[in-house]
């Protein structure tokens, strides 16, 4: 893989999705010397988490870093939210592991599946602490990416997602 390809794919001020952290913004591309070698790095800022990540440019696609989803993928994710929750009868620890993997995959539709499956309407039983943690993590990732794709703010995206989830329950 050539360095030139990565530089064309991602540029400073681009929003990108890093699988383990969600939506971030490339602040700059810098060179840094590590163990006697010069590395070219994307400097990615995750404002909400007050975190900065440096990713070697030649490893970006290998680690799963990608551009924001297209509007088509966003609408497919919204359609996924409208579906009926699919809860397997497996033990919670196994399901929790699968949900965690989906959230960290960076795949918007997989994240929407987690939100759909873990969403509870007001009249349903309480969520356990770990269910709520996974649900909130998935919801936050989904909200941030939908907001970034739409160029709007996260409250609008959260409202839109909430409306879809509530309409499904009705």
VOBA-1610 file (N, C-alpha, C; in pm, whole numbers, padded with zeros to 5 digits, always signed):
BEGIN
Unk+00085-00118+00000Unk+00000+00000+00000Unk+00089+00125+00000Unk+00061+00214-00088Unk+00146+00332-00097Unk+00097+00443-00005Unk+00191+00525+00039Unk+00155+00638+00126Unk+00065+00736+00053Unk+00090+00752-00076Unk+00014+00850-00153Unk-00136+00819-00150Unk-00172+00692-00156Unk-00313+00653-00155Unk-00381+00704-00028Unk-00318+00682+00087Unk-00379+00724+00213Unk-00394+00876+00221Unk-00293+00947+00172Unk-00301+01093+00179Unk-00415+01146+00094Unk-00448+01077-00016Unk-00559+01120-00099Unk-00692+01084-00034Unk-00693+00974+00040Unk-00817+00926+00099Unk-00861+01012+00218Unk-00769+01046+00306Unk-00802+01124+00426Unk-00721+01252+00428Unk-00786+01363+00458Unk-00719+01493+00463Unk-00749+01562+00596Unk-00667+01659+00634Unk-00700+01738+00753Unk-00840+01798+00741Unk-00909+01807+00853Unk-01047+01856+00864Unk-01153+01756+00819Unk-01110+01637+00772Unk-01207+01532+00738Unk-01255+01466+00866Unk-01383+01431+00868Unk-01433+01348+00978Unk-01410+01205+00936Unk-01363+01124+01029Unk-01339+00981+01001Unk-01398+00900+01115Unk-01415+00770+01089Unk-01464+00680+01192Unk-01350+00585+01225Unk-01310+00586+01352Unk-01209+00492+01401Unk-01289+00388+01480Unk-01280+00258+01441Unk-01369+00157+01499Unk-01382+00158+01651Unk-01273+00168+01722Unk-01281+00158+01868Unk-01326+00287+01936Unk-01329+00401+01862Unk-01360+00528+01927Unk-01472+00608+01861Unk-01516+00568+01743Unk-01623+00640+01677Unk-01574+00754+01591Unk-01655+00860+01582Unk-01626+00972+01491Unk-01522+01067+01551Unk-01421+01096+01470Unk-01318+01192+01509Unk-01287+01281+01389Unk-01207+01382+01412Unk-01171+01475+01305Unk-01020+01476+01288Unk-00974+01463+01164Unk-00830+01469+01139Unk-00787+01614+01155Unk-00700+01638+01252Unk-00654+01773+01279Unk-00537+01807+01189Unk-00446+01710+01173Unk-00330+01734+01088Unk-00265+01600+01051Unk-00166+01611+00963Unk-00083+01496+00930Unk+00058+01540+00966Unk+00123+01464+01054Unk+00255+01506+01098Unk+00355+01391+01086Unk+00482+01428+01085Unk+00587+01327+01085Unk+00648+01323+01223Unk+00675+01202+01269Unk+00732+01184+01403Unk+00837+01075+01393Unk+00945+01093+01467Unk+01049+00991+01466Unk+01023+00893+01579Unk+01011+00766+01542Unk+00987+00660+01640Unk+01091+00551+01615Unk+01169+00522+01718Unk+01273+00419+01711Unk+01362+00436+01588Unk+01403+00559+01562Unk+01495+00587+01452Unk+01429+00591+01315Unk+01301+00566+01308Unk+01230+00569+01179Unk+01135+00689+01178Unk+01119+00748+01062Unk+01026+00860+01051Unk+00891+00805+01007Unk+00790+00833+01086Unk+00655+00788+01055Unk+00565+00906+01022Unk+00480+00887+00923Unk+00380+00987+00891Unk+00252+00946+00965Unk+00195+01040+01042Unk+00080+01007+01127Unk-00039+01099+01103Unk-00159+01039+01107Unk-00280+01120+01111Unk-00301+01156+01256Unk-00325+01283+01286Unk-00358+01325+01422Unk-00509+01344+01424Unk-00577+01258+01501Unk-00724+01259+01502Unk-00772+01303+01640Unk-00860+01401+01639Unk-00914+01454+01764Unk-01056+01401+01785Unk-01081+01353+01906Unk-01215+01310+01946Unk-01259+01409+02052Unk-01324+01518+02006Unk-01362+01629+02094Unk-01437+01584+02218Unk-01542+01505+02197Unk-01628+01464+02307Unk-01551+01392+02417Unk-01455+01307+02374Unk-01379+01227+02471Unk-01253+01300+02518Unk-01231+01421+02464Unk-01109+01496+02496Unk-00986+01407+02477Unk-00979+01349+02358Unk-00873+01252+02329Unk-00814+01282+02191Unk-00684+01260+02179Unk-00617+01273+02051Unk-00550+01139+02021Unk-00566+01094+01898Unk-00510+00965+01856Unk-00418+00990+01739Unk-00305+00922+01737Unk-00214+00931+01624Unk-00210+00794+01556Unk-00242+00793+01428Unk-00248+00668+01352Unk-00151+00677+01236Unk-00058+00581+01224Unk+00033+00583+01108Unk-00049+00582+00978Unk-00014+00670+00884Unk-00093+00682+00761Unk-00099+00551+00685Unk+00009+00474+00687Unk+00009+00349+00610Unk-00072+00237+00678Unk-00113+00260+00802Unk-00191+00159+00875Unk-00339+00196+00887Unk-00376+00316+00843Unk-00511+00367+00866Unk-00621+00271+00819Unk-00615+00228+00694Unk-00722+00140+00645Unk-00711+00001+00707Unk-00588-00040+00737Unk-00566-00171+00801Unk-00635-00181+00937Unk-00633-00073+01014Unk-00696-00074+01147Unk-00846-00045+01139Unk-00895-00025+01018Unk-01039-00008+01001Unk-01087+00136+00998Unk-00994+00231+00995Unk-01035+00371+00988Unk-01104+00392+00854Unk-01215+00464+00856Unk-01289+00486+00731Unk-01351+00625+00729Unk-01395+00664+00611Unk-01467+00789+00597Unk-01605+00772+00658Unk-01677+00883+00676Unk-01813+00875+00727Unk-01899+00793+00631Unk-02004+00734+00685Unk-02097+00656+00604Unk-02167+00746+00503Unk-02210+00687+00395Unk-02286+00762+00295Unk-02429+00779+00346Unk-02502+00876+00291Unk-02644+00892+00332Unk-02725+00764+00311Unk-02689+00682+00210Unk-02759+00555+00186Unk-02741+00461+00305Unk-02619+00455+00358Unk-02593+00367+00472Unk-02666+00420+00595Unk-02671+00552+00610Unk-02745+00611+00723Unk-02892+00572+00714Unk-02951+00580+00594Unk-03093+00544+00584Unk-03112+00394+00606Unk-03015+00312+00565Unk-03024+00167+00592Unk-03017+00142+00742Unk-02933+00219+00812Unk-02922+00205+00958Unk-03053+00246+01025Unk-03116+00353+00975Unk-03244+00397+01031Unk-03352+00292+01006Unk-03346+00227+00890Unk-03441+00122+00857Unk-03420+00003+00953Unk-03293-00025+00985Unk-03260-00132+01079Unk-03322-00103+01215Unk-03318+00024+01256Unk-03376+00063+01386Unk-03526+00035+01392Unk-03592+00046+01276Unk-03737+00026+01271Unk-03775-00120+01286Unk-03679-00209+01259Unk-03708-00353+01263Unk-03740-00402+01403Unk-03780-00528+01408Unk-03812-00590+01537Unk-03682-00636+01603Unk-03672-00614+01734Unk-03551-00654+01807Unk-03529-00804+01793Unk-03405-00842+01767Unk-03369-00983+01756Unk-03282-01017+01876Unk-03340-01078+01976Unk-03263-01113+02095Unk-03247-01264+02099Unk-03123-01306+02088Unk-03095-01449+02091Unk-03113-01501+02233Unk-03133-01629+02243Unk-03152-01692+02374Unk-03019-01732+02439Unk-02909-01689+02380Unk-02778-01722+02436Unk-02760-01654+02572Unk-02662-01699+02646Unk-02633-01637+02776Unk-02596-01490+02756Unk-02625-01409+02857Unk-02599-01266+02847Unk-02452-01237+02818Unk-02362-01310+02880Unk-02219-01281+02861Unk-02179-01298+02714Unk-02236-01399+02648Unk-02206-01422+02506Unk-02269-01310+02421Unk-02394-01274+02451Unk-02462-01167+02376Unk-02388-01035+02396Unk-02348-01008+02520Unk-02277-00883+02550Unk-02149-00875+02469Unk-02080-00987+02457Unk-01956-00992+02379Unk-01985-00959+02231Unk-02092-01018+02179Unk-02129-00991+02039Unk-02166-00844+02019Unk-02241-00788+02115Unk-02279-00647+02104Unk-02154-00559+02106Unk-02062-00589+02196Unk-01937-00514+02208Unk-01860-00518+02075Unk-01854-00637+02015Unk-01784-00651+01886Unk-01851-00567+01777Unk-01985-00568+01777Unk-02056-00489+01677Unk-02028-00340+01696Unk-02031-00294+01820Unk-02006-00152+01848Unk-01865-00114+01803Unk-01767-00198+01833Unk-01628-00168+01800Unk-01591-00200+01656Unk-01685-00256+01580Unk-01657-00285+01438Unk-01654-00155+01358Unk-01725-00054+01409Unk-01733+00072+01335Unk-01837+00067+01224Unk-01904-00047+01208Unk-02006-00064+01104Unk-02137-00003+01153Unk-02183+00102+01086Unk-02300+00176+01131Unk-02425+00088+01142Unk-02443-00003+01049Unk-02562-00089+01053Unk-02554-00186+01170Unk-02436-00241+01198Unk-02418-00330+01313Unk-02446-00255+01443Unk-02402-00129+01449Unk-02426-00047+01569Unk-02576-00020+01583Unk-02644+00005+01471Unk-02790+00027+01474Unk-02861-00100+01524Unk-02809-00218+01488Unk-02868-00344+01537Unk-02860-00352+01689Unk-02747-00311+01745Unk-02731-00313+01891Unk-02831-00218+01956Unk-02844-00097+01901Unk-02939+00000+01955Unk-03080-00058+01949Unk-03115-00115+01834Unk-03249-00173+01817Unk-03273-00286+01918Unk-03176-00376+01932Unk-03194-00493+02018Unk-03196-00459+02166Unk-03125-00354+02206Unk-03118-00321+02348Unk-03214-00209+02391Unk-03282-00148+02294Unk-03376-00040+02328Unk-03492-00094+02410Unk-03527-00021+02515Unk-03642-00060+02599Unk-03745+00052+02598Unk-03868+00016+02570Unk-03977+00113+02581Unk-04007+00129+02730Unk-04078+00236+02765Unk-04106+00265+02906Unk-04178+00151+02978Unk-04261+00077+02904Unk-04339-00028+02970Unk-04268-00163+02979Unk-04144-00168+02928Unk-04069-00294+02933Unk-03985-00301+03059Unk-03936-00420+03087Unk-03857-00441+03208Unk-03730-00354+03208Unk-03680-00330+03327Unk-03558-00251+03345Unk-03439-00317+03275Unk-03345-00235+03231Unk-03221-00290+03176Unk-03122-00310+03290Unk-03037-00410+03274Unk-02930-00427+03371Unk-02827-00317+03345Unk-02736-00300+03438Unk-02632-00198+03423Unk-02551-00221+03296Unk-02509-00346+03272Unk-02425-00373+03154Unk-02504-00356+03024Unk-02632-00390+03024Unk-02715-00366+02906Unk-02724-00217+02876Unk-02747-00139+02980Unk-02760+00006+02964Unk-02629+00066+02913Unk-02516+00018+02966Unk-02385+00068+02922Unk-02364+00043+02772Unk-02394-00080+02729Unk-02377-00115+02588Unk-02474-00034+02501Unk-02598-00022+02547Unk-02699+00053+02472Unk-02654+00199+02455Unk-02609+00261+02564Unk-02568+00401+02557Unk-02445+00420+02469Unk-02350+00325+02475Unk-02230+00334+02390Unk-02270+00326+02243Unk-02359+00230+02210Unk-02402+00214+02071Unk-02482+00335+02024Unk-02570+00384+02111Unk-02653+00500+02076Unk-02566+00624+02051Unk-02465+00642+02134Unk-02376+00757+02118Unk-02300+00750+01986Unk-02247+00631+01952Unk-02174+00614+01826Unk-02266+00643+01707Unk-02386+00587+01713Unk-02483+00604+01605Unk-02519+00752+01590Unk-02548+00817+01701Unk-02587+00958+01701Unk-02476+01045+01644Unk-02353+01024+01688Unk-02241+01107+01641Unk-02220+01094+01492Unk-02227+00969+01442Unk-02201+00953+01299Unk-02315+01009+01215Unk-02439+00986+01258Unk-02553+01040+01183Unk-02547+01193+01182Unk-02511+01253+01295Unk-02499+01399+01303Unk-02388+01449+01210Unk-02275+01379+01210Unk-02162+01421+01126Unk-02195+01408+00977Unk-02264+01301+00940Unk-02302+01282+00799Unk-02400+01391+00756Unk-02497+01421+00843Unk-02599+01521+00810Unk-02545+01663+00821Unk-02429+01677+00887Unk-02373+01810+00907Unk-02452+01889+01011Unk-02537+01819+01084Unk-02619+01885+01186Unk-02560+01865+01323Unk-02641+01892+01425Unk-02588+01871+01559Unk-02642+01740+01616Unk-02577+01693+01721Unk-02608+01563+01778Unk-02748+01557+01839Unk-02799+01670+01889Unk-02934+01669+01949Unk-03039+01639+01843Unk-03021+01693+01722Unk-03116+01664+01614Unk-03111+01516+01578Unk-02989+01464+01566Unk-02972+01322+01532Unk-03032+01234+01641Unk-03009+01271+01768Unk-03062+01192+01881Unk-03215+01194+01879Unk-03272+01310+01848Unk-03418+01323+01841Unk-03473+01233+01730Unk-03405+01236+01614Unk-03449+01156+01499Unk-03444+01006+01534Unk-03337+00963+01597Unk-03323+00822+01637Unk-03430+00787+01740Unk-03450+00875+01837Unk-03552+00853+01939Unk-03691+00839+01879Unk-03721+00924+01781Unk-03852+00918+01714Unk-03871+00783+01645Unk-03766+00735+01578Unk-03775+00606+01508Unk-03799+00495+01609Unk-03725+00497+01720Unk-03739+00391+01821Unk-03877+00394+01886Unk-03928+00512+01913Unk-04061+00525+01975Unk-04170+00480+01876Unk-04156+00519+01750Unk-04258+00482+01649Unk-04261+00331+01631Unk-04146+00267+01648Unk-04138+00121+01634Unk-04217+00055+01747Unk-04205+00110+01866Unk-04271+00051+01984Unk-04423+00067+01977Unk-04468+00172+01907Unk-04614+00201+01903Unk-04690+00101+01818
//
